[in-house]
Amino acid sequence: MEQTYKNFVYDLLPWLHDQQQLLIALGYQPYSKIEDIPFIPKQRYVFMSDYLIQKNKYALNMMKGTASTQLTLDYLNEEDYTNKFQVACYLSPLLAILTDNSPIFEGQRYSQTNG
């Protein structure tokens, strides 16, 4: 998997250079402790945190330490919806792999032994 990612980046970098663009690969708030980051003041986040913390010890990190981009798509009919939904399902794991690579976790260099 690592070599696949590296190959992708090596292919992407010349194109980005031609477009005068940069690749910034951080997907996590690197320095704050998770308990120091407040929730967005909405009741749904309280419900979500109560539920998710029972499922995974890093649920609050996902909720408070990461950023997300949301996309809304219109569709013409059920077939159009199905096609767009399938594309989104295929792309989601790739986008997750490409952005889940922050080298710093709560102020310390991340290693597999931390988590």
C-alpha positions as CSV (number, residue, x, y, z in Angstrom):
1,M,0.0,0.0,0.0
2,E,2.8,2.4,0.8
3,Q,4.4,1.9,-2.6
4,T,1.1,2.5,-4.3
5,Y,0.7,5.8,-2.5
6,K,4.3,6.8,-3.3
7,N,3.8,6.0,-7.0
8,F,0.7,8.1,-7.0
9,V,2.5,11.0,-5.4
10,Y,5.4,10.7,-7.8
11,D,3.0,10.8,-10.7
12,L,1.1,13.7,-9.2
13,L,3.9,16.0,-8.3
14,P,5.1,17.0,-11.8
15,W,1.5,17.9,-12.7
16,L,1.1,20.0,-9.6
17,H,4.4,21.7,-10.4
18,D,3.1,22.6,-13.9
19,Q,0.0,24.0,-12.4
20,Q,2.0,25.9,-9.8
21,Q,0.2,24.0,-7.0
22,L,1.5,22.3,-3.8
23,L,0.5,19.1,-2.1
24,I,-0.1,19.5,1.7
25,A,-0.7,16.1,3.3
26,L,-2.1,16.7,6.8
27,G,-5.4,15.3,7.9
28,Y,-5.4,15.9,11.6
29,Q,-5.2,18.8,14.0
30,P,-1.6,18.2,15.1
31,Y,-1.0,19.9,18.4
32,S,-4.0,20.2,20.7
33,K,-5.0,17.5,23.1
34,I,-8.4,16.2,22.1
35,E,-9.9,17.1,25.5
36,D,-8.9,20.8,24.9
37,I,-10.9,21.0,21.6
38,P,-14.5,22.0,22.3
39,F,-17.4,20.4,20.5
40,I,-19.4,22.4,18.1
41,P,-22.3,23.6,20.3
42,K,-25.0,21.4,18.8
43,Q,-26.9,18.7,20.6
44,R,-26.3,16.2,17.8
45,Y,-22.6,16.2,18.6
46,V,-23.4,15.2,22.2
47,F,-25.5,12.3,21.0
48,M,-22.9,11.3,18.4
49,S,-20.0,11.4,20.9
50,D,-21.9,9.4,23.5
51,Y,-22.6,6.7,21.0
52,L,-19.3,6.6,19.1
53,I,-17.1,6.6,22.2
54,Q,-18.6,3.2,23.0
55,K,-17.5,1.9,19.6
56,N,-13.9,3.2,19.3
57,K,-11.4,4.8,21.6
58,Y,-10.5,7.4,19.0
59,A,-14.1,8.4,18.2
60,L,-13.6,11.8,19.8
61,N,-10.4,12.3,17.9
62,M,-12.3,11.8,14.6
63,M,-15.1,14.1,15.7
64,K,-13.0,17.0,17.1
65,G,-9.5,16.6,15.6
66,T,-10.2,16.2,11.9
67,A,-11.7,18.3,9.2
68,S,-14.1,17.3,6.5
69,T,-15.4,18.4,3.3
70,Q,-19.0,17.8,2.5
71,L,-20.4,17.5,-0.9
72,T,-24.0,17.8,-2.0
73,L,-25.0,16.5,-5.4
74,D,-28.3,16.9,-7.2
75,Y,-29.7,14.0,-9.2
76,L,-32.2,13.7,-11.9
77,N,-33.7,10.3,-11.1
78,E,-33.0,7.0,-9.3
79,E,-30.5,5.8,-11.9
80,D,-28.6,9.1,-11.8
81,Y,-28.5,8.9,-8.0
82,T,-27.3,5.3,-8.1
83,N,-24.4,6.2,-10.5
84,K,-23.3,9.2,-8.4
85,F,-23.6,7.2,-5.2
86,Q,-21.4,4.4,-6.6
87,V,-18.7,6.8,-7.7
88,A,-18.7,8.4,-4.2
89,C,-18.4,4.9,-2.6
90,Y,-15.5,4.0,-4.8
91,L,-13.7,7.3,-4.2
92,S,-14.2,7.5,-0.4
93,P,-11.6,4.9,0.6
94,L,-9.0,6.5,-1.8
95,L,-9.6,9.9,-0.4
96,A,-9.4,8.5,3.2
97,I,-6.0,6.9,2.4
98,L,-4.7,10.0,0.8
99,T,-5.6,12.3,3.7
100,D,-5.0,10.0,6.8
101,N,-1.3,10.7,7.1
102,S,-0.6,13.3,9.7
103,P,2.9,12.8,11.2
104,I,2.0,14.6,14.5
105,F,-0.6,13.4,17.0
106,E,-1.5,15.5,20.0
107,G,1.9,17.3,19.9
108,Q,4.1,14.3,19.4
109,R,5.5,12.5,16.4
110,Y,3.0,9.8,15.5
111,S,4.1,6.1,15.4
112,Q,2.0,2.9,15.2
113,T,3.0,2.2,18.9
114,N,1.1,5.4,20.0
115,G,-2.3,4.0,19.0
